[in-house]
Amino acid sequence: MNTGMIPSRYAKALYEYAGEKSATERVYGEMQRLAGSFAAEPALRRALDNPVLTPEQKSGLVYNAAGGDPSDELKRFVELVLSHKRMQLLHRMALDYMALYRRAHNISTGELQTAVAVDETTEQRLKEWIVSRTHGTVELRTLVRPDILGGFIFEMNSMRLDASVATQLREIREQFIDRNKRIV
């Protein structure tokens, strides 16, 4: 089984179906919550793979993970996935749907990691800068990671800018070790 093509085909079918029903945005929100639930709770995947649970119980788990009040499009999609016994691929389907939606609506995703929380104005200025460069919208997630000591790490799409103090100290340490190896 090709676990790369199957989820993308299901996601594309859901995107097209939701588009016909003018519900792509609502389904996008549900897929975001579903993907977040899979990331936050690894037991969800195991529960959906459990053969003891009935299809109704599995669909109930998915509906709760997607926010609790599922759209008709999500209900029909989950029924389809259950009937074809593809529940183990549901997380990937959600991620693929989100990628399709973002591509179609020119949405860039970014993540800013800092040692201390950034204020609202700094976050807003960064979003504005990204929008000016991409000519679309941006979904920016901020994380506080004290282990980077200072500075920031910014990731957007496939780009990564690491200006953290921890990385700079590690590079200085490696340079110091390299220079001292040559002396001995």
Residue pairs with C-beta under 8 A, 6 or more apart in sequence:
3 89
3 92
6 86
6 89
7 89
7 92
7 93
7 95
7 96
8 96
10 77
10 80
10 81
10 86
10 89
10 93
10 96
11 93
11 94
11 96
11 97
11 99
11 100
12 96
12 100
14 27
14 73
14 77
14 93
14 97
15 24
15 27
15 97
15 100
15 101
15 104
17 73
17 76
17 77
18 24
18 26
18 27
18 73
21 72
21 73
23 71
23 72
23 73
24 101
24 104
26 71
26 73
27 71
27 73
27 74
27 97
28 97
28 98
28 101
29 67
30 66
30 67
30 70
30 71
30 74
31 66
31 94
31 95
31 97
31 98
31 101
32 94
32 98
33 65
33 66
33 67
34 62
34 65
34 66
34 90
34 91
34 94
35 91
35 94
35 95
35 98
37 44
37 65
37 66
38 44
38 45
38 65
38 90
38 91
38 94
41 65
44 61
44 65
45 88
45 91
47 53
47 58
47 61
48 58
48 61
48 62
48 87
48 88
48 90
49 87
49 88
53 61
55 82
58 82
58 87
59 75
59 78
59 79
59 82
62 70
62 78
62 90
63 69
63 70
63 74
63 75
63 78
66 74
70 78
81 87
81 89
81 90
81 93
86 93
101 107
102 108
102 109
102 139
105 136
105 137
106 134
106 135
106 136
106 137
107 136
107 137
107 138
107 139
108 130
108 134
108 136
108 137
108 138
108 139
108 156
108 157
109 138
109 139
109 140
109 141
109 156
109 157
110 126
110 130
110 138
110 139
110 140
110 141
110 154
110 155
110 156
110 157
111 140
111 141
111 142
111 143
111 154
111 155
111 156
112 118
112 123
112 126
112 140
112 141
112 142
112 143
112 152
112 153
112 154
113 142
113 143
113 144
113 145
113 148
113 152
113 153
113 154
113 155
113 164
114 142
114 143
114 144
114 145
114 148
114 151
114 152
114 153
115 144
115 145
115 146
115 148
115 149
115 150
115 151
115 164
115 165
116 144
116 146
117 142
117 144
118 142
123 140
123 142
126 140
126 154
127 138
127 140
130 138
130 140
130 156
131 137
131 138
145 153
147 166
148 164
148 165
148 166
148 167
149 164
149 165
149 166
149 169
150 164
150 165
151 163
151 164
151 165
151 167
151 168
152 161
152 163
152 164
153 160
153 161
153 162
153 163
153 164
153 167
154 160
154 161
154 163
155 161
